[in-house]
Amino acid sequence: MNESAKSRGVYFLADDGVLELSIAFLNSFRAYNPKLSLCLIPYSARISRLRAHLRRIDG
């Protein structure tokens, strides 16, 4: 991986209210971008289920 690829990443907004859509996005994203950084920006405090899914797919 070159240096510019290491400094790139994706930010996304979500919370548990859009969990199903977020899971679909995250599964697709990880399938095609396994090493690209991913950062969740929560738009409410309700993120416990979303955070649990992120832990499962990112280890």
N, C-alpha and C positions, 0 to 999 in steps of 0.2 A: 504494500500500500504506500502510495507516495505521500509527501507531506501535506499537500492540499486536501487529500481525502481524509486525513486524520483530523483536520480542523473543521470539517463539515458535519452537519447534523440536521435533524428535523425536530421542530417544536410542534406540539399539537395541543389544542384546547379540548378538555372533556371533563366529565364527572360521571357518577353512577347513573344519572338520568339518561345518558346516551350510551350505556354500557354495550348493548348489542352492536351498535354501529362502530363503537371503538374497538371491540374485539375483532370484528371483521377487518377493520383498517389495520390493526396491529398484526394480525396473523398474515395478511397479505404483505405488509411492509417488511416483516421479518423474513418471509419466504424469499423476497427479492433483494433485500438489503440487510443481510445478517450482521454486518459489521458497522453499519452507519449508526452514529449516536442518535438516540431518541430521547426527547425530554417532554414530560407531561406538564402542562400548565393548567392546573385545576381552576375551573370557574365557579366552584363552590367547595364547601368542606366535605361534601359527600363523594369520597373517592376510595373508600375501603375495598369495594369489590373490584374496581378498576386497578388499584394498586396490587391486589392479590394476583390478578391476571398478568400484570407486567412482571411480577416476580417469577411467575411460572414460565413465561417465554424468554426472559432474559437471564434467568438463573440466579 
